[in-house]
Amino acid sequence: MLRSTLTIFTRRLATAAAKQTIAHDPDTLDSSRIVRIIQQRVQERSQLVAQVSDDVSSPEGIAKLKQLKETETLQSVWDDWVQRRQSLEETVSLLSDADSAMRAMALEEYNTLSASLSDTLENTFPSLLIPPSNTSHLSALMELKSGVGGSEASLFLADLLRMYLRLANINRWKTDIVASNETENGGTKDAILEVKGEGVYDVLRWESGVHRVQRVPATEASGRVHTSTVAVVVLPLAEESRSQSDDDLFKMEDVKVEVMRARGAGGQHVNKTESAVRLTHIPTGITVSMQDERSQHQNRRRAFQVLRARLLDRKLTQDMLDRRDTRRNLVRTADRSEKIRTYNYAQDRVTDHRIGLTVMNLTQVMEGDGLPEIISALSRDYEESLLENMLNSE
């Protein structure tokens, strides 16, 4: 995926550099802003090498060694770039050699080196500039709530829930429906889905937002198309063995815990035992209610799991807002009040409005098989925006 993280803007830079190279001026390669940024990173690494002391047992020494390890690929790619660039420069002088055979060999070598350098400039360098994700280890908690459209919105939510379960099955992720409020007509008013696996959050976070469906409901006699919506919120979920302590997210004295009798269908324990739990995080006003499990202990555990996920999401969002380079990107791609996607059954199309992508196979998307194409495009667009912002600020 990282090899695809190149915007049209960046491609033009690379293409321009390549064209200038063909004009027998290898020095123009070094004028690329991408190259200058890479060179700056290499120089910073060299300074770090000089700072590393013989004592690597200290926390500071260990941190520096880790940073050096993480930039080994960068150094290796840069060294290879410099060597090929020097070879290209040496080849240029042979292009005007008196010997025709020598000129032919030089031209072949020149074209090979030019293509290789252009590929590095266009693909490898950009991939090295994209910062690694700090959420790649997180699973996800998906909250789905029906919006406008009444019973049709509930039916569409059930369809979306099935789509995400299918996607998880394709990727061999573990799933658990934490809570589900089903309706009499076979729909689902709201649901919470737990999806566990390495990198799940980074994949599913692009699903946060308002999903709109346009179709003729089964109960519509006149054949009129209805428009309904479902709001999806994807929260980061850390594995219990790897999650940060609660003290980093909240203090127990800031959480109001209430127990009550569960309501609705669910068995003999309903309305007889105080098994339902409601948590209120006083500083933020976040409220979590859970009654789907049979015991108060299980509902309490689930409620705290959801509370941690919401608070962690709040923390990560704030961290992104604090980073100047990603602020505009965050607003554009992660606004949960914004209509992000339309599912039009009559036209058999799915359109993601954030990047203007239309897929003409709605059935495949709803079966989960076509969804990765949309998610990958959103991820590429995000990474390309990061790179473009970096180049523009250089």
Secondary structure, 3 states (H helix, E strand, C coil): CHHHCCCHHHHHHHHHHHHHHHCCCHHHHHHCHHHHHHHHHHHHHHHHHHHCCCCCCCHHHHHHHHHHHHCHHHHHHHHHHHHHHHHHHHHHHHHHCCCHHHHHHHHHHHHHHHHHHHHHHHHHHHHHHCCCCCCCCCEEEEEEEECCCCHHHHHHHHHHHHHHHHHHHHCCCEEEEEEEEECCCCCEEEEEEEEECCCHHHHHHHHCEEEEEEECCCCCCCCCCEEEEEEEEEEEECCCCCCCCHHHHCCHHHEEEEEECCCCCCCCCCCCCCCEEEEEECCCCEEEEECCCCCHHHHHHHHHHHHHHHHHHHHHHHHHHHCHHHHHHHHHHCCCCCEEEEEECCCCEEEECCCCEEECCHHHHHCCCCHHHHHHHHHHHHHHHHHHHHHHHC
